[in-house]
């Protein structure tokens, strides 16, 4: 069975609030994009294992508070693909 991320595909809005101040968090991209094969933070082998492990469980995104400027990891549950 295939899965899709509703946030990546624009099917659902980001509806998360900052745990510190309550402001609406802003989407800053997928977590795996920050650890891509050209990233200085990891190897290409590490990147491939992250992609394969996220498919059925969901997708992780980086979100940031516009007020506090704190960044968080936000987990989005995957939807079964039609």
C-alpha positions as CSV (number, residue, x, y, z in Angstrom):
1,X,0.0,0.0,0.0
2,X,1.2,3.5,-0.8
3,X,1.0,6.5,1.5
4,X,1.0,10.2,0.9
5,X,1.7,13.2,3.1
6,X,-1.3,15.5,3.2
7,X,0.9,18.5,4.1
8,X,3.5,17.8,1.3
9,X,0.6,17.5,-1.2
10,X,-1.4,20.5,-0.1
11,X,-4.4,18.4,1.0
12,X,-4.4,19.7,4.6
13,X,-3.2,22.9,6.1
14,X,-0.7,23.1,8.9
15,X,-2.7,23.7,12.1
16,X,-0.1,23.7,14.9
17,X,0.5,26.2,17.6
18,X,3.8,27.1,19.3
19,X,4.0,25.4,22.7
20,X,5.7,28.4,24.2
21,X,3.6,31.4,23.0
22,X,0.6,29.9,21.1
23,X,1.3,31.6,17.8
24,X,0.5,29.6,14.6
25,X,3.6,27.8,13.4
26,X,4.9,28.3,9.9
27,X,6.0,25.5,7.6
28,X,9.7,25.4,6.9
29,X,9.9,22.3,4.7
30,X,10.3,18.5,5.2
31,X,12.9,17.3,7.7
32,X,14.4,15.0,5.2
33,X,15.3,18.0,2.9
34,X,17.5,19.3,5.7
35,X,19.4,16.0,5.8
36,X,19.6,15.5,2.0
37,X,22.6,14.0,0.2
38,X,24.2,17.4,-0.2
39,X,23.7,18.4,3.4
40,X,26.7,18.9,5.6
41,X,24.9,17.1,8.5
42,X,24.8,13.5,7.3
43,X,25.9,11.0,4.7
44,X,23.9,9.8,1.6
45,X,23.5,6.4,3.3
46,X,21.8,8.0,6.3
47,X,19.5,10.0,4.0
48,X,18.3,6.8,2.2
49,X,17.5,5.1,5.5
50,X,15.4,8.1,6.6
51,X,13.3,8.1,3.4
52,X,12.5,4.4,3.6
53,X,11.6,4.5,7.3
54,X,9.1,7.4,6.9
55,X,6.8,6.1,4.2
56,X,4.2,4.1,6.1
57,X,4.3,6.0,9.4
58,X,4.1,9.6,8.0
59,X,6.3,12.5,7.2
60,X,8.2,14.8,9.5
61,X,8.3,18.6,8.8
62,X,10.3,21.5,10.3
63,X,8.0,24.2,11.6
64,X,9.0,27.6,13.1
65,X,7.4,30.1,15.3
66,X,7.3,33.6,13.8
67,X,7.3,35.2,17.3
68,X,9.8,33.0,19.3
69,X,11.9,32.0,16.3
70,X,12.1,28.5,17.7
71,X,12.0,25.5,15.3
72,X,10.3,22.2,16.0
73,X,9.8,18.9,14.3
74,X,6.1,18.3,13.4
75,X,4.9,14.8,12.6
76,X,2.2,14.5,9.9
77,X,0.3,11.1,9.7
78,X,0.4,9.6,6.2
79,X,-2.9,9.0,4.3
80,X,-3.4,5.9,2.2
81,X,-2.9,6.8,-1.4
82,X,-6.0,6.5,-3.6
